[in-house]
Amino acid sequence: MFENTRNIQTLAVTGATDGEDLTVTLNRVMANLNAILDETIVVACTPATLGTACTPASTDFDRDVTVTVKNSLGEYLNYNGSLGAVATYVTAGDGTAAVADSATTMDFVNGVGTVNVVYTGLFSPGDTQTLTVSGSIGGKAVSATSVDTIISG
């Protein structure tokens, strides 16, 4: 295993998987290292946008958002660390939204992490909730968002 450590963030680049050709392994390792050096780290939320249905108003529900860390080739980086996670909301009612368990960060394993956003109180069509994930990987600033606009159900 080779590790490149910059600014206290660690990106682990692993060796070959079973049956993987050495050339394929070296290409993957180089793509991961180049992502750090060339600032081509791509962090993305799935879903990026969502329309949660409610009739006529909903209370106490949640949603999961998957966040990935990839290089410019679309390959997962073996990132095993954490990034900040903040849930904000705009509601006409008394609704609130927060990352589950009052967490302020989310963890990644091999470039994939999941965060749970919990909605409490009254949410109605037109209300919005935004999850923002941000931080630094290999000394590079990264961020991604997922926006949920409540719709009539």
ChimeraX attribute file (.defattr): number of C-alpha atoms within 10 A of each C-alpha:
attribute: neighborCount
match mode: 1-to-1
recipient: residues
	/A:1	7
	/A:2	10
	/A:3	11
	/A:4	13
	/A:5	13
	/A:6	14
	/A:7	10
	/A:8	12
	/A:9	17
	/A:10	17
	/A:11	23
	/A:12	21
	/A:13	21
	/A:14	15
	/A:15	14
	/A:16	16
	/A:17	9
	/A:18	6
	/A:19	6
	/A:20	10
	/A:21	10
	/A:22	12
	/A:23	10
	/A:24	11
	/A:25	16
	/A:26	13
	/A:27	11
	/A:28	21
	/A:29	20
	/A:30	12
	/A:31	23
	/A:32	25
	/A:33	21
	/A:34	15
	/A:35	20
	/A:36	19
	/A:37	13
	/A:38	12
	/A:39	17
	/A:40	18
	/A:41	24
	/A:42	19
	/A:43	20
	/A:44	20
	/A:45	22
	/A:46	16
	/A:47	16
	/A:48	16
	/A:49	13
	/A:50	15
	/A:51	16
	/A:52	18
	/A:53	15
	/A:54	15
	/A:55	11
	/A:56	11
	/A:57	16
	/A:58	19
	/A:59	15
	/A:60	13
	/A:61	12
	/A:62	15
	/A:63	14
	/A:64	14
	/A:65	18
	/A:66	15
	/A:67	23
	/A:68	22
	/A:69	24
	/A:70	22
	/A:71	21
	/A:72	15
	/A:73	13
	/A:74	11
	/A:75	15
	/A:76	20
	/A:77	27
	/A:78	20
	/A:79	24
	/A:80	17
	/A:81	20
	/A:82	19
	/A:83	18
	/A:84	15
	/A:85	22
	/A:86	19
	/A:87	24
	/A:88	15
	/A:89	18
	/A:90	16
	/A:91	18
	/A:92	12
	/A:93	12
	/A:94	12
	/A:95	18
	/A:96	19
	/A:97	24
	/A:98	22
	/A:99	22
	/A:100	16
	/A:101	9
	/A:102	11
	/A:103	15
	/A:104	14
	/A:105	16
	/A:106	19
	/A:107	17
	/A:108	18
	/A:109	15
	/A:110	18
	/A:111	21
	/A:112	20
	/A:113	20
	/A:114	16
	/A:115	21
	/A:116	18
	/A:117	24
	/A:118	18
	/A:119	22
	/A:120	15
	/A:121	15
	/A:122	16
	/A:123	29
	/A:124	23
	/A:125	20
	/A:126	14
	/A:127	18
	/A:128	21
	/A:129	22
	/A:130	20
	/A:131	24
	/A:132	17
	/A:133	24
	/A:134	19
	/A:135	15
	/A:136	16
	/A:137	24
	/A:138	21
	/A:139	16
	/A:140	17
	/A:141	11
	/A:142	19
	/A:143	16
	/A:144	18
	/A:145	21
	/A:146	20
	/A:147	20
	/A:148	19
	/A:149	18
	/A:150	21
	/A:151	19
	/A:152	13
	/A:153	12
